Amino acid sequence: MKKILILLPVAFIVVLSCETKSYTDENGKIDAKAMFIDNCASCHGETGDAEIGGAKNLKLSTLSKDEVYDVITNGTGNGMMAYKNVIKAEAERKALADYVMGFRE
């Protein structure tokens, strides 16, 4: 019985950690700004230029939209994590790439 009582909270935490938030409403509209605030602003800042912890200034980026999407999806291998398992919907990652492109000066 003790094993079950110990395993139940662990199982609950594992289940909760597997859930991902959807940024697509019932009409198919994607809230890319909310997605950016939730997942990116802690390093890039709300305006894309915070450069916290080595994050790139998104206003100065020269990456193409496809390259931005690839970085969001697969990470960089040297600081930026891959978000393909956090933002699972491809359409949402593409909308996020579009939003990031909007920071360019």
A tleap script that builds the chain and sets N, CA, C and O, in Angstrom:
source leaprc.protein.ff14SB
mol = sequence {
  NMET LYS LYS ILE LEU ILE LEU LEU PRO VAL
  ALA PHE ILE VAL VAL LEU SER CYS GLU THR
  LYS SER TYR THR ASP GLU ASN GLY LYS ILE
  ASP ALA LYS ALA MET PHE ILE ASP ASN CYS
  ALA SER CYS HIE GLY GLU THR GLY ASP ALA
  GLU ILE GLY GLY ALA LYS ASN LEU LYS LEU
  SER THR LEU SER LYS ASP GLU VAL TYR ASP
  VAL ILE THR ASN GLY THR GLY ASN GLY MET
  MET ALA TYR LYS ASN VAL ILE LYS ALA GLU
  ALA GLU ARG LYS ALA LEU ALA ASP TYR VAL
  MET GLY PHE ARG CGLU
}
set mol.1.N position { 0.817 -1.196 0.000 }
set mol.1.CA position { 0.000 0.000 0.000 }
set mol.1.C position { 0.864 1.264 0.000 }
set mol.1.O position { 0.520 2.255 -0.645 }
set mol.2.N position { 1.988 1.226 0.727 }
set mol.2.CA position { 2.871 2.386 0.779 }
set mol.2.C position { 3.431 2.714 -0.602 }
set mol.2.O position { 3.582 3.883 -0.956 }
set mol.3.N position { 3.740 1.671 -1.383 }
set mol.3.CA position { 4.283 1.902 -2.724 }
set mol.3.C position { 3.268 2.633 -3.597 }
set mol.3.O position { 3.632 3.528 -4.359 }
set mol.4.N position { 2.023 2.258 -3.487 }
set mol.4.CA position { 0.975 2.903 -4.274 }
set mol.4.C position { 0.842 4.367 -3.875 }
set mol.4.O position { 0.719 5.236 -4.738 }
set mol.5.N position { 0.866 4.645 -2.587 }
set mol.5.CA position { 0.753 6.024 -2.116 }
set mol.5.C position { 1.923 6.883 -2.576 }
set mol.5.O position { 1.764 8.080 -2.813 }
set mol.6.N position { 3.077 6.283 -2.699 }
set mol.6.CA position { 4.249 7.020 -3.180 }
set mol.6.C position { 4.185 7.197 -4.690 }
set mol.6.O position { 4.544 8.258 -5.199 }
set mol.7.N position { 3.737 6.184 -5.409 }
set mol.7.CA position { 3.714 6.236 -6.871 }
set mol.7.C position { 2.600 7.116 -7.430 }
set mol.7.O position { 2.749 7.670 -8.519 }
set mol.8.N position { 1.510 7.253 -6.725 }
set mol.8.CA position { 0.399 8.059 -7.236 }
set mol.8.C position { 0.792 9.518 -7.470 }
set mol.8.O position { 0.511 10.040 -8.549 }
set mol.9.N position { 1.425 10.199 -6.520 }
set mol.9.CA position { 1.835 11.581 -6.803 }
set mol.9.C position { 2.845 11.677 -7.951 }
set mol.9.O position { 2.794 12.615 -8.747 }
set mol.10.N position { 3.744 10.724 -8.032 }
set mol.10.CA position { 4.732 10.721 -9.114 }
set mol.10.C position { 4.031 10.552 -10.457 }
set mol.10.O position { 4.345 11.265 -11.410 }
set mol.11.N position { 3.099 9.631 -10.543 }
set mol.11.CA position { 2.352 9.413 -11.782 }
set mol.11.C position { 1.556 10.655 -12.158 }
set mol.11.O position { 1.475 11.013 -13.333 }
set mol.12.N position { 0.973 11.306 -11.171 }
set mol.12.CA position { 0.203 12.524 -11.415 }
set mol.12.C position { 1.097 13.619 -12.001 }
set mol.12.O position { 0.700 14.298 -12.948 }
set mol.13.N position { 2.273 13.792 -11.458 }
set mol.13.CA position { 3.216 14.790 -11.951 }
set mol.13.C position { 3.645 14.472 -13.376 }
set mol.13.O position { 3.743 15.371 -14.211 }
set mol.14.N position { 3.898 13.207 -13.656 }
set mol.14.CA position { 4.294 12.802 -15.014 }
set mol.14.C position { 3.183 13.108 -16.006 }
set mol.14.O position { 3.455 13.618 -17.093 }
set mol.15.N position { 1.953 12.811 -15.660 }
set mol.15.CA position { 0.826 13.076 -16.552 }
set mol.15.C position { 0.692 14.571 -16.796 }
set mol.15.O position { 0.502 14.994 -17.937 }
set mol.16.N position { 0.786 15.369 -15.757 }
set mol.16.CA position { 0.669 16.821 -15.918 }
set mol.16.C position { 1.783 17.388 -16.781 }
set mol.16.O position { 1.554 18.312 -17.562 }
set mol.17.N position { 2.974 16.851 -16.649 }
set mol.17.CA position { 4.094 17.380 -17.425 }
set mol.17.C position { 4.000 17.016 -18.899 }
set mol.17.O position { 4.678 17.633 -19.720 }
set mol.18.N position { 3.193 16.051 -19.255 }
set mol.18.CA position { 3.048 15.638 -20.649 }
set mol.18.C position { 2.017 16.476 -21.405 }
set mol.18.O position { 1.972 16.452 -22.634 }
set mol.19.N position { 1.196 17.209 -20.669 }
set mol.19.CA position { 0.187 18.023 -21.318 }
set mol.19.C position { 0.827 19.265 -21.927 }
set mol.19.O position { 1.741 19.852 -21.348 }
set mol.20.N position { 0.342 19.653 -23.086 }
set mol.20.CA position { 0.827 20.877 -23.702 }
set mol.20.C position { -0.350 21.816 -23.889 }
set mol.20.O position { -1.489 21.385 -24.068 }
set mol.21.N position { -0.060 23.083 -23.846 }
set mol.21.CA position { -1.086 24.100 -24.003 }
set mol.21.C position { -1.334 24.332 -25.485 }
set mol.21.O position { -0.394 24.392 -26.278 }
set mol.22.N position { -2.593 24.461 -25.851 }
set mol.22.CA position { -2.934 24.797 -27.228 }
set mol.22.C position { -3.144 26.301 -27.325 }
set mol.22.O position { -3.770 26.910 -26.457 }
set mol.23.N position { -2.620 26.884 -28.379 }
set mol.23.CA position { -2.778 28.312 -28.624 }
set mol.23.C position { -3.738 28.564 -29.784 }
set mol.23.O position { -3.804 29.671 -30.318 }
set mol.24.N position { -4.473 27.534 -30.164 }
set mol.24.CA position { -5.431 27.625 -31.257 }
set mol.24.C position { -6.838 27.578 -30.675 }
set mol.24.O position { -7.183 26.648 -29.947 }
set mol.25.N position { -7.655 28.588 -31.000 }
set mol.25.CA position { -9.014 28.604 -30.461 }
set mol.25.C position { -9.934 27.723 -31.302 }
set mol.25.O position { -9.504 27.108 -32.278 }
set mol.26.N position { -11.192 27.675 -30.912 }
set mol.26.CA position { -12.156 26.793 -31.583 }
set mol.26.C position { -12.414 27.204 -33.028 }
set mol.26.O position { -12.947 26.407 -33.801 }
set mol.27.N position { -12.053 28.416 -33.412 }
set mol.27.CA position { -12.216 28.878 -34.792 }
set mol.27.C position { -10.950 28.715 -35.621 }
set mol.27.O position { -10.915 29.116 -36.785 }
set mol.28.N position { -9.901 28.125 -35.026 }
set mol.28.CA position { -8.657 27.902 -35.738 }
set mol.28.C position { -7.688 29.068 -35.684 }
set mol.28.O position { -6.630 29.018 -36.312 }
set mol.29.N position { -8.033 30.129 -34.938 }
set mol.29.CA position { -7.143 31.290 -34.815 }
set mol.29.C position { -6.057 30.992 -33.785 }
set mol.29.O position { -6.344 30.532 -32.680 }
set mol.30.N position { -4.811 31.260 -34.160 }
set mol.30.CA position { -3.659 30.992 -33.295 }
set mol.30.C position { -3.219 32.295 -32.634 }
set mol.30.O position { -3.033 33.311 -33.304 }
set mol.31.N position { -3.056 32.253 -31.321 }
set mol.31.CA position { -2.604 33.419 -30.554 }
set mol.31.C position { -1.085 33.352 -30.413 }
set mol.31.O position { -0.564 32.889 -29.398 }
set mol.32.N position { -0.385 33.819 -31.444 }
set mol.32.CA position { 1.077 33.741 -31.471 }
set mol.32.C position { 1.712 34.633 -30.406 }
set mol.32.O position { 2.763 34.293 -29.863 }
set mol.33.N position { 1.087 35.764 -30.105 }
set mol.33.CA position { 1.639 36.650 -29.084 }
set mol.33.C position { 1.646 35.959 -27.721 }
set mol.33.O position { 2.650 36.011 -27.011 }
set mol.34.N position { 0.554 35.320 -27.350 }
set mol.34.CA position { 0.486 34.598 -26.075 }
set mol.34.C position { 1.504 33.464 -26.052 }
set mol.34.O position { 2.131 33.200 -25.026 }
set mol.35.N position { 1.663 32.802 -27.187 }
set mol.35.CA position { 2.638 31.720 -27.289 }
set mol.35.C position { 4.050 32.256 -27.059 }
set mol.35.O position { 4.847 31.640 -26.352 }
set mol.36.N position { 4.352 33.407 -27.660 }
set mol.36.CA position { 5.663 34.018 -27.489 }
set mol.36.C position { 5.873 34.417 -26.024 }
set mol.36.O position { 6.923 34.129 -25.451 }
set mol.37.N position { 4.894 35.067 -25.426 }
set mol.37.CA position { 5.005 35.500 -24.027 }
set mol.37.C position { 5.237 34.291 -23.125 }
set mol.37.O position { 6.098 34.335 -22.246 }
set mol.38.N position { 4.491 33.227 -23.329 }
set mol.38.CA position { 4.587 32.031 -22.477 }
set mol.38.C position { 5.901 31.275 -22.647 }
set mol.38.O position { 6.429 30.730 -21.677 }
set mol.39.N position { 6.429 31.235 -23.852 }
set mol.39.CA position { 7.557 30.352 -24.147 }
set mol.39.C position { 8.880 31.045 -24.464 }
set mol.39.O position { 9.940 30.430 -24.349 }
set mol.40.N position { 8.832 32.297 -24.857 }
set mol.40.CA position { 10.039 32.943 -25.381 }
set mol.40.C position { 10.463 34.204 -24.634 }
set mol.40.O position { 11.650 34.523 -24.567 }
set mol.41.N position { 9.499 34.911 -24.077 }
set mol.41.CA position { 9.777 36.224 -23.493 }
set mol.41.C position { 10.714 36.168 -22.291 }
set mol.41.O position { 11.382 37.156 -21.988 }
set mol.42.N position { 10.772 35.043 -21.610 }
set mol.42.CA position { 11.655 34.971 -20.439 }
set mol.42.C position { 13.121 35.143 -20.835 }
set mol.42.O position { 13.924 35.568 -20.004 }
set mol.43.N position { 13.489 34.832 -22.057 }
set mol.43.CA position { 14.868 35.024 -22.534 }
set mol.43.C position { 14.976 36.163 -23.552 }
set mol.43.O position { 15.935 36.935 -23.523 }
set mol.44.N position { 13.990 36.264 -24.452 }
set mol.44.CA position { 14.056 37.250 -25.526 }
set mol.44.C position { 13.376 38.567 -25.157 }
set mol.44.O position { 13.540 39.566 -25.858 }
set mol.45.N position { 12.615 38.576 -24.062 }
set mol.45.CA position { 11.856 39.768 -23.689 }
set mol.45.C position { 10.615 39.898 -24.545 }
set mol.45.O position { 10.537 39.307 -25.621 }
set mol.46.N position { 9.651 40.661 -24.082 }
set mol.46.CA position { 8.384 40.805 -24.807 }
set mol.46.C position { 8.542 41.492 -26.152 }
set mol.46.O position { 7.696 41.340 -27.033 }
set mol.47.N position { 9.627 42.250 -26.316 }
set mol.47.CA position { 9.851 42.935 -27.589 }
set mol.47.C position { 10.979 42.296 -28.414 }
set mol.47.O position { 11.394 42.843 -29.435 }
set mol.48.N position { 11.467 41.136 -27.962 }
set mol.48.CA position { 12.438 40.372 -28.740 }
set mol.48.C position { 13.888 40.788 -28.617 }
set mol.48.O position { 14.757 40.200 -29.261 }
set mol.49.N position { 14.166 41.800 -27.796 }
set mol.49.CA position { 15.535 42.312 -27.747 }
set mol.49.C position { 16.184 42.280 -26.360 }
set mol.49.O position { 17.121 43.037 -26.106 }
set mol.50.N position { 15.704 41.422 -25.465 }
set mol.50.CA position { 16.220 41.397 -24.091 }
set mol.50.C position { 17.591 40.734 -23.973 }
set mol.50.O position { 18.395 41.129 -23.128 }
set mol.51.N position { 17.867 39.732 -24.807 }
set mol.51.CA position { 19.167 39.043 -24.817 }
set mol.51.C position { 19.544 38.477 -23.443 }
set mol.51.O position { 20.705 38.551 -23.040 }
set mol.52.N position { 18.582 37.922 -22.736 }
set mol.52.CA position { 18.823 37.342 -21.415 }
set mol.52.C position { 19.463 35.965 -21.576 }
set mol.52.O position { 19.000 35.145 -22.368 }
set mol.53.N position { 20.521 35.723 -20.825 }
set mol.53.CA position { 21.187 34.421 -20.850 }
set mol.53.C position { 21.747 34.031 -22.204 }
set mol.53.O position { 21.818 32.845 -22.529 }
set mol.54.N position { 22.143 35.007 -22.990 }
set mol.54.CA position { 22.714 34.710 -24.300 }
set mol.54.C position { 21.695 34.599 -25.427 }
set mol.54.O position { 22.058 34.276 -26.558 }
set mol.55.N position { 20.421 34.864 -25.129 }
set mol.55.CA position { 19.387 34.804 -26.171 }
set mol.55.C position { 19.674 35.837 -27.253 }
set mol.55.O position { 20.140 36.939 -26.962 }
set mol.56.N position { 19.400 35.483 -28.480 }
set mol.56.CA position { 19.631 36.376 -29.616 }
set mol.56.C position { 18.621 37.522 -29.619 }
set mol.56.O position { 17.480 37.362 -29.186 }
set mol.57.N position { 19.053 38.663 -30.107 }
set mol.57.CA position { 18.177 39.806 -30.301 }
set mol.57.C position { 17.379 39.541 -31.578 }
set mol.57.O position { 17.939 39.550 -32.674 }
set mol.58.N position { 16.089 39.308 -31.439 }
set mol.58.CA position { 15.257 38.940 -32.576 }
set mol.58.C position { 15.040 40.099 -33.544 }
set mol.58.O position { 14.690 39.885 -34.705 }
set mol.59.N position { 15.245 41.320 -33.070 }
set mol.59.CA position { 15.113 42.485 -33.948 }
set mol.59.C position { 16.268 42.566 -34.943 }
set mol.59.O position { 16.132 43.153 -36.017 }
set mol.60.N position { 17.396 41.976 -34.582 }
set mol.60.CA position { 18.587 42.029 -35.432 }
set mol.60.C position { 18.836 40.748 -36.223 }
set mol.60.O position { 19.788 40.667 -36.999 }
set mol.61.N position { 17.991 39.764 -36.026 }
set mol.61.CA position { 18.179 38.476 -36.685 }
set mol.61.C position { 18.152 38.611 -38.200 }
set mol.61.O position { 17.393 39.409 -38.751 }
set mol.62.N position { 18.984 37.827 -38.862 }
set mol.62.CA position { 18.993 37.793 -40.328 }
set mol.62.C position { 18.500 36.443 -40.856 }
set mol.62.O position { 18.594 36.162 -42.051 }
set mol.63.N position { 17.977 35.620 -39.960 }
set mol.63.CA position { 17.469 34.314 -40.372 }
set mol.63.C position { 16.211 34.468 -41.222 }
set mol.63.O position { 15.419 35.390 -41.022 }
set mol.64.N position { 16.042 33.555 -42.169 }
set mol.64.CA position { 14.806 33.526 -42.954 }
set mol.64.C position { 13.689 32.959 -42.080 }
set mol.64.O position { 13.949 32.411 -41.009 }
set mol.65.N position { 12.463 33.092 -42.537 }
set mol.65.CA position { 11.325 32.549 -41.785 }
set mol.65.C position { 11.461 31.041 -41.605 }
set mol.65.O position { 11.151 30.513 -40.536 }
set mol.66.N position { 11.921 30.347 -42.642 }
set mol.66.CA position { 12.122 28.896 -42.536 }
set mol.66.C position { 13.200 28.569 -41.507 }
set mol.66.O position { 13.071 27.596 -40.764 }
set mol.67.N position { 14.255 29.369 -41.457 }
set mol.67.CA position { 15.317 29.150 -40.471 }
set mol.67.C position { 14.824 29.433 -39.057 }
set mol.67.O position { 15.189 28.720 -38.123 }
set mol.68.N position { 14.001 30.461 -38.889 }
set mol.68.CA position { 13.411 30.762 -37.575 }
set mol.68.C position { 12.547 29.599 -37.131 }
set mol.68.O position { 12.622 29.168 -35.981 }
set mol.69.N position { 11.724 29.088 -38.039 }
set mol.69.CA position { 10.879 27.921 -37.730 }
set mol.69.C position { 11.746 26.729 -37.308 }
set mol.69.O position { 11.419 26.030 -36.348 }
set mol.70.N position { 12.834 26.504 -38.017 }
set mol.70.CA position { 13.724 25.387 -37.700 }
set mol.70.C position { 14.336 25.552 -36.306 }
set mol.70.O position { 14.443 24.580 -35.558 }
set mol.71.N position { 14.735 26.765 -35.958 }
set mol.71.CA position { 15.308 27.017 -34.632 }
set mol.71.C position { 14.255 26.800 -33.556 }
set mol.71.O position { 14.546 26.201 -32.520 }
set mol.72.N position { 13.036 27.276 -33.784 }
set mol.72.CA position { 11.952 27.057 -32.819 }
set mol.72.C position { 11.712 25.560 -32.654 }
set mol.72.O position { 11.572 25.073 -31.532 }
set mol.73.N position { 11.667 24.847 -33.739 }
set mol.73.CA position { 11.348 23.414 -33.719 }
set mol.73.C position { 12.478 22.575 -33.137 }
set mol.73.O position { 12.234 21.714 -32.292 }
set mol.74.N position { 13.704 22.811 -33.575 }
set mol.74.CA position { 14.823 21.927 -33.239 }
set mol.74.C position { 15.858 22.516 -32.275 }
set mol.74.O position { 16.775 21.816 -31.845 }
set mol.75.N position { 15.712 23.794 -31.937 }
set mol.75.CA position { 16.689 24.434 -31.068 }
set mol.75.C position { 17.980 24.708 -31.821 }
set mol.75.O position { 18.069 24.493 -33.030 }
set mol.76.N position { 18.983 25.188 -31.086 }
set mol.76.CA position { 20.248 25.536 -31.713 }
set mol.76.C position { 21.388 24.611 -31.312 }
set mol.76.O position { 22.417 24.569 -31.986 }
set mol.77.N position { 21.219 23.880 -30.235 }
set mol.77.CA position { 22.296 23.029 -29.751 }
set mol.77.C position { 23.269 23.763 -28.851 }
set mol.77.O position { 24.148 23.142 -28.254 }
set mol.78.N position { 23.123 25.086 -28.742 }
set mol.78.CA position { 24.013 25.841 -27.860 }
set mol.78.C position { 23.253 26.886 -27.050 }
set mol.78.O position { 23.678 28.038 -26.970 }
set mol.79.N position { 22.162 26.500 -26.464 }
set mol.79.CA position { 21.417 27.399 -25.586 }
set mol.79.C position { 19.922 27.356 -25.806 }
set mol.79.O position { 19.162 27.157 -24.859 }
set mol.80.N position { 19.495 27.534 -27.019 }
set mol.80.CA position { 18.055 27.523 -27.312 }
set mol.80.C position { 17.574 26.086 -27.421 }
set mol.80.O position { 18.066 25.310 -28.240 }
set mol.81.N position { 16.604 25.747 -26.583 }
set mol.81.CA position { 16.059 24.390 -26.602 }
set mol.81.C position { 15.103 24.202 -27.780 }
set mol.81.O position { 14.608 25.172 -28.354 }
set mol.82.N position { 14.856 22.956 -28.125 }
set mol.82.CA position { 13.872 22.613 -29.154 }
set mol.82.C position { 12.478 22.696 -28.544 }
set mol.82.O position { 12.255 22.242 -27.422 }
set mol.83.N position { 11.548 23.272 -29.283 }
set mol.83.CA position { 10.177 23.414 -28.790 }
set mol.83.C position { 9.196 22.464 -29.471 }
set mol.83.O position { 7.986 22.597 -29.283 }
set mol.84.N position { 9.689 21.512 -30.257 }
set mol.84.CA position { 8.782 20.603 -30.959 }
set mol.84.C position { 7.975 19.732 -30.010 }
set mol.84.O position { 6.897 19.262 -30.373 }
set mol.85.N position { 8.472 19.509 -28.810 }
set mol.85.CA position { 7.731 18.720 -27.832 }
set mol.85.C position { 6.977 19.583 -26.833 }
set mol.85.O position { 6.274 19.066 -25.965 }
set mol.86.N position { 7.122 20.890 -26.952 }
set mol.86.CA position { 6.406 21.831 -26.086 }
set mol.86.C position { 5.244 22.443 -26.861 }
set mol.86.O position { 4.108 22.467 -26.388 }
set mol.87.N position { 5.546 22.935 -28.052 }
set mol.87.CA position { 4.530 23.460 -28.969 }
set mol.87.C position { 4.403 22.413 -30.068 }
set mol.87.O position { 5.100 22.468 -31.081 }
set mol.88.N position { 3.513 21.470 -29.854 }
set mol.88.CA position { 3.462 20.279 -30.717 }
set mol.88.C position { 2.843 20.527 -32.085 }
set mol.88.O position { 3.192 19.851 -33.053 }
set mol.89.N position { 1.929 21.487 -32.179 }
set mol.89.CA position { 1.257 21.735 -33.454 }
set mol.89.C position { 2.175 22.503 -34.394 }
set mol.89.O position { 2.649 23.591 -34.065 }
set mol.90.N position { 2.419 21.934 -35.552 }
set mol.90.CA position { 3.273 22.573 -36.557 }
set mol.90.C position { 2.737 23.953 -36.934 }
set mol.90.O position { 3.506 24.902 -37.092 }
set mol.91.N position { 1.418 24.059 -37.078 }
set mol.91.CA position { 0.817 25.346 -37.450 }
set mol.91.C position { 1.097 26.404 -36.390 }
set mol.91.O position { 1.295 27.573 -36.719 }
set mol.92.N position { 1.115 26.010 -35.139 }
set mol.92.CA position { 1.411 26.961 -34.070 }
set mol.92.C position { 2.875 27.400 -34.119 }
set mol.92.O position { 3.172 28.579 -33.926 }
set mol.93.N position { 3.795 26.458 -34.377 }
set mol.93.CA position { 5.205 26.835 -34.497 }
set mol.93.C position { 5.425 27.754 -35.702 }
set mol.93.O position { 6.244 28.671 -35.640 }
set mol.94.N position { 4.704 27.515 -36.786 }
set mol.94.CA position { 4.814 28.388 -37.959 }
set mol.94.C position { 4.265 29.780 -37.645 }
set mol.94.O position { 4.834 30.785 -38.072 }
set mol.95.N position { 3.168 29.840 -36.905 }
set mol.95.CA position { 2.611 31.139 -36.511 }
set mol.95.C position { 3.577 31.874 -35.591 }
set mol.95.O position { 3.699 33.096 -35.668 }
set mol.96.N position { 4.258 31.141 -34.727 }
set mol.96.CA position { 5.253 31.746 -33.849 }
set mol.96.C position { 6.421 32.299 -34.670 }
set mol.96.O position { 6.928 33.380 -34.372 }
set mol.97.N position { 6.844 31.572 -35.690 }
set mol.97.CA position { 7.917 32.057 -36.570 }
set mol.97.C position { 7.482 33.347 -37.260 }
set mol.97.O position { 8.273 34.284 -37.368 }
set mol.98.N position { 6.241 33.407 -37.725 }
set mol.98.CA position { 5.716 34.635 -38.335 }
set mol.98.C position { 5.755 35.786 -37.336 }
set mol.98.O position { 6.152 36.900 -37.678 }
set mol.99.N position { 5.341 35.512 -36.100 }
set mol.99.CA position { 5.326 36.545 -35.060 }
set mol.99.C position { 6.745 37.057 -34.789 }
set mol.99.O position { 6.960 38.263 -34.662 }
set mol.100.N position { 7.699 36.144 -34.701 }
set mol.100.CA position { 9.096 36.513 -34.455 }
set mol.100.C position { 9.623 37.384 -35.602 }
set mol.100.O position { 10.363 38.339 -35.366 }
set mol.101.N position { 9.248 37.062 -36.820 }
set mol.101.CA position { 9.696 37.849 -37.983 }
set mol.101.C position { 9.213 39.302 -37.866 }
set mol.101.O position { 9.840 40.210 -38.412 }
set mol.102.N position { 8.114 39.518 -37.163 }
set mol.102.CA position { 7.563 40.851 -36.990 }
set mol.102.C position { 8.396 41.766 -36.094 }
set mol.102.O position { 8.141 42.969 -36.037 }
set mol.103.N position { 9.392 41.209 -35.390 }
set mol.103.CA position { 10.255 42.028 -34.541 }
set mol.103.C position { 11.333 42.769 -35.332 }
set mol.103.O position { 11.961 43.692 -34.812 }
set mol.104.N position { 11.545 42.376 -36.563 }
set mol.104.CA position { 12.619 42.974 -37.365 }
set mol.104.C position { 12.449 44.466 -37.493 }
set mol.104.O position { 11.330 44.961 -37.631 }
set mol.105.N position { 13.541 45.179 -37.449 }
set mol.105.CA position { 13.498 46.642 -37.574 }
set mol.105.C position { 13.675 47.063 -39.023 }
set mol.105.O position { 13.666 48.256 -39.325 }
savepdb mol mol.pdb
quit
